C-alpha cells in the first residue's frame, strides 16, 4: 500500500480510489487538488498492470472461443459436404408421404384438409372427454372400494400436474423463483 501525507493523518490511496469508484465523496476540494498534484509513483497500480491481469484471466476464455469457432467451422464443412446427400436420403425414405406436385397450392390444400379433419374430430374427442368424466364420477361414488394402489396413482398424477404448473409459472416469470420481472 502507498501512503502520502495530506494532513496530520495518513490516507491509503487504494481506499480513496475504492471509495471514489463506489460513489462515496470523502474529501474536500483541497484534498482533490492535492491528490491531483501527487506524483504517479504514489498512486495504486496503473491501468496497464490491471489490463495485464485481466488479459491473463481472459486467455482461457479466448482459447475456448477459438475451439468453439473451429468446431463450428468443422460442423459447417460437414453440413456442406453431406447435407444434400442427407436431404436426398430423407426424401427417398419418406417418398410415400410426399404429395405430387410439391407446390404451394398443394401445401395450402393439405393445410386446409388438416384443419377440417381436426375440426371434424371434435365430437369424438368431446365424447371421449365425457367418458373420462363419468369414470371419475363412478370412482368417486365407489371410493370405499378404492385400493391403495389406485389412490397412490391418483395422488402421483395430481402431484405431477402441480409440478408442471409450478414449472410453467417459473418459466413464465423468466426463470425466477421469487417473482416477476418489473
C-alpha positions in Angstrom: 0.0 0.0 0.0 1.1 3.5 -0.7 0.6 6.3 1.8 1.0 10.0 1.5 0.7 12.9 3.8 -2.1 15.4 3.4 -2.9 16.4 6.9 -1.7 15.1 10.3 -3.2 11.7 9.4 -2.2 9.3 6.6 -4.5 8.3 3.8 -4.5 5.0 2.0 -4.8 5.7 -1.8 -6.3 2.4 -2.6 -9.1 3.1 -0.1 -9.6 6.6 -1.6 -9.9 5.2 -5.1 -12.2 2.4 -3.9 -14.5 4.9 -2.2 -14.5 7.2 -5.2 -15.4 4.3 -7.6 -18.2 3.3 -5.2 -19.6 6.9 -5.4 -18.6 8.0 -1.9 -17.2 11.5 -1.9 -15.0 11.5 1.2 -12.7 14.6 0.8 -12.9 18.3 0.1 -11.8 20.2 -2.9 -8.4 21.0 -1.3 -7.8 17.3 -0.9 -8.7 16.7 -4.5 -6.2 19.3 -5.7 -3.6 17.6 -3.5 -4.4 14.2 -4.9 -4.1 15.5 -8.5 -0.7 17.1 -7.8 0.8 13.9 -6.3 3.3 12.1 -8.5 2.3 8.8 -10.1 4.7 6.8 -8.1 2.4 7.1 -5.1 -0.7 6.0 -7.0 -2.1 2.5 -7.0 -1.1 0.1 -9.8 -1.7 1.8 -13.2 -4.2 0.7 -15.8 -1.6 -1.2 -17.8 -0.9 -3.6 -14.9 -4.6 -4.1 -14.3 -5.1 -4.8 -18.0 -2.4 -7.4 -17.9 -4.1 -9.1 -15.1 -7.4 -9.0 -16.9 -5.8 -10.3 -20.0 -4.4 -13.3 -18.1 -7.9 -14.0 -16.8 -9.4 -13.8 -20.4 -6.8 -16.1 -22.0 -8.6 -19.3 -21.1 -11.9 -17.9 -22.4 -10.2 -16.8 -25.6 -8.9 -20.3 -26.2 -12.3 -21.8 -25.6 -13.8 -19.3 -28.0 -11.2 -20.3 -30.6 -12.1 -24.0 -30.0 -15.8 -23.2 -30.4 -15.1 -21.4 -33.7 -13.1 -24.3 -35.1 -15.8 -26.8 -34.1 -18.4 -24.5 -35.8 -16.3 -24.4 -39.0 -16.0 -28.2 -38.9 -19.7 -28.6 -38.5 -20.4 -26.2 -41.3 -18.0 -28.1 -43.6 -19.7 -31.4 -42.7 -23.1 -30.0 -43.5 -21.8 -28.5 -46.8 -20.4 -31.9 -47.8 -23.1 -34.2 -46.6 -26.2 -32.1 -46.2 -27.5 -32.6 -49.8 -26.9 -36.4 -49.5 -28.8 -36.5 -46.2 -31.7 -34.4 -47.7 -32.0 -36.7 -50.7 -31.9 -39.8 -48.5 -34.6 -38.4 -46.2 -36.8 -37.6 -49.1 -36.2 -41.1 -50.6 -37.1 -42.8 -47.3 -40.3 -40.8 -47.0 -41.5 -40.5 -50.6 -44.8 -42.2 -49.7 -45.7 -39.1 -47.7 -44.8 -36.6 -50.4 -47.7 -35.2 -52.5 -47.1 -34.6 -56.2 -46.6 -32.0 -57.4 -45.0 -30.4 -54.4 -46.3 -26.8 -55.0 -47.5 -24.0 -52.7 -51.1 -24.7 -53.8 -50.8 -28.3 -52.7 -49.4 -27.2 -49.4 -52.4 -24.9 -48.9 -54.8 -27.7 -49.8 -53.1 -30.1 -47.3 -53.2 -27.4 -44.6 -57.0 -26.9 -45.1 -57.5 -30.7 -45.1 -55.7 -30.9 -41.8 -57.7 -28.1 -40.3 -61.0 -29.5 -41.3 -60.1 -33.0 -40.3 -59.2 -31.8 -36.8 -62.4 -29.8 -36.7 -64.4 -33.0 -37.6 -62.7 -34.9 -34.8 -64.0 -32.5 -32.1 -67.2 -34.5 -31.4 -65.2 -37.8 -31.0 -62.8 -36.0 -28.6 -65.7 -34.5 -26.7 -67.4 -37.9 -26.3 -64.1 -39.3 -25.0 -63.7 -36.5 -22.5 -67.2 -37.1 -21.1 -66.5 -40.8 -20.8 -63.4 -40.0 -18.7 -65.5 -37.6 -16.5 -68.1 -40.3 -16.0 -65.4 -42.8 -15.0 -64.0 -40.3 -12.4 -67.6 -39.8 -11.0 -68.1 -43.6 -10.8 -64.8 -44.0 -8.9 -65.7 -41.2 -6.6 -69.1 -42.7 -5.8 -67.5 -46.1 -5.1 -64.5 -44.7 -3.2 -64.9 -47.3 -0.4 -63.8 -49.9 -2.9 -60.8 -47.9 -3.9 -57.5 -49.7 -3.5 -54.4 -48.0 -2.0 -52.6 -48.5 -5.3 -55.2 -46.6 -7.2 -55.2 -43.8 -4.7 -51.4 -43.7 -4.9 -51.5 -43.4 -8.6 -54.1 -40.7 -8.4 -52.0 -38.8 -5.9 -48.9 -39.1 -8.1 -50.9 -37.8 -11.0 -52.1 -34.8 -9.0 -48.5 -34.2 -7.8 -47.3 -34.3 -11.4 -49.9 -31.8 -12.5 -48.9 -29.5 -9.7 -45.2 -29.8 -10.6 -45.9 -29.0 -14.3 -48.0 -26.0 -13.1 -45.0 -24.8 -10.9 -42.6 -25.3 -13.8 -44.9 -23.2 -16.1 -45.0 -20.5 -13.5 -41.2 -20.4 -13.2 -40.8 -20.2 -17.0 -43.5 -17.6 -17.2 -41.7 -15.4 -14.7 -38.5 -15.6 -16.7 -36.8 -18.5 -14.8 -37.0 -16.8 -11.4 -38.3 -18.3 -8.2 -39.0 -15.1 -6.3 -41.3 -13.0 -8.6 -41.9 -11.4 -11.9 -39.5 -9.0 -13.6 -40.7 -5.4 -13.5 
